[in-house]
Amino acid sequence: MYKWVVHYVKTCEICQRVKPSGHASAPLQSLPVPADCWKSMSLDFVFGLPVDDKGNTGILVFVCRLSKMVHLAPVRDKVTGKQAAQLFLDSVFRYHGLPETIVSDRDPRFTVDDVNCGHPQTDGQTERVNRVLEDTLRSICAEAPRSWSD
């Protein structure tokens, strides 16, 4: 009976359609290791934070892909690409110069129709930083929900 069930499930078209895939739908693509600190960086937004005294509800996260150093910039919910670029200049460029590559999750604020993205995939590194940041901010917001950005 067991062999019959296994055979039936393996050959059943409906079973095959609803069965979860045992592997990723696309192969993972690794990014090259940067040659030096801040030559390659990743960036992402974290939103859903309580409104602080300055009207900020999110954070723009900049991460060096080699050293894992992080710069954070508080942002409002309706931050534009131009404002994000200014935050990049103030938070990263003034200290580390211009990176050779920038990896993002293709947030609409970062994408432009005329730009060809050399690395459309994300490296997951910024997502990991975001998880740690969110855990830390939960603790801070519990104590001082209006001043988390200080």
N, C-alpha and C positions, 0 to 999 in steps of 0.2 A: 504494500500500500504506500509506504514512504517513497519508494522509487517512482511510483506512478504520480504522486503529488509533485515531487521535484520535477519530473519530466513535464507535467502539465503546466506548472508555473513558468518553466523555462521557455516553453513554446507558446504560451497564451499571449496573444497580441495585446489584449487589454491589460493583463498583468505587467507586461513589459512597459507599457505607456505610463502607468501610474507608479511603478516601482521607482524609488529614488535612485539616481545615478550613483554608482560606486566610486566615481572619480570626478575630478573637476571637469567642467565643460570645455575649458581652454587651458592649455599648459601655462604654468606660471612662468613669468618672464622676469629674470633678475636684472637689476640695473647695475651698470659698472660701478666699481668702487671709486670714489673721488680721489684725486691725487693729493689734495690738501684741504684743510678746514675751510668751510664756507665757499668752496669751488662749486659745490652742488648743495642745494637746499630743497626742502619740501615745505609746503604751507597748506593750511586748512583753517576753517572757521569752526568754532564751538559756539552754538547758540542755545537758548533756552534757559539762560541764567536769570535770576531775579534782577529787576531794574535797579541799578545803583543810583547814587546821588547825582551822577552826571548824565543819566539816561542811557548808559551802556547796558546791553543785554547779551553780549557775546565777547569772544576773544579771537583775535587773529593769531595763529600759532605759526612761528617760523622755526624750522629745525635744520641744523647742519647735518647732512647725511653721513659725514665721516665722524665727527666728534660727538654727535647727538646733543650738542649745546642748543638750548632753546631760548628764543626771545618771544615774549607775549605782549600783545597790544590790545587793550579793551576797545570794543567797537559797539556802535549802535546797531539796531536790527536792520536798518536800511542802508548799511554801509555800501558805497559804490566802489567800482574798480579803481577810480581815480583816488578815492580816499585810502583804499588799501595800498595803492602804489606809494602814496605819501607816507603811510605808516612803515612800509618797507624801507623807504629812504631814511626815515628817522630812526628806525629800530635796528636795521641790519646794515644797510649800505654805508652809513656813516662810520660804522665800527669795523666792517669786514670787507668793504668793497663790493663789486658786482660779481655775483656767481656766474659760472659758465652755464650751469643748467638749473632749472627750477622745475620741481615735480609738484603737481597739484592733482586734486581729484576732479578737475575740469568743472569746478563751480562756475555758474554763469557769470559771476563777477570777474573771473579770471580769463574767460574765453572771449576771443574776438574772431569774427569770420575770416579775417585776412591772415591770421597767425597759424602757422603749421606747427603743431606740437610734436617735438622730437621724441618725447616719452609720454604717451597718453596714459600709460598705466601708473598707478600709484605704488609706492613701495611699502605701504602699511606702517611705516615708521611714525609718521605724524598721527595716524589713527591710534597707535599705542600711546603716544604722548598725550593725546586727547583723553584717553581713558584714565590715565593717572591724574591728569589735570582735573577732570570732572570729579573724581573721587576726593581730591584735595579740596576743591571748591565747595563740595557738599558740606564738608566740615566747617569751612570758613563761613559759608552762607547761613549755617545754623546759628552761628554766634553773632554775625554782623552782616545781615543780608543786604544792607544798603551801601556797604563800603568794601565789597569784595575786590574791586578793581584797584584799590589803593595798595 
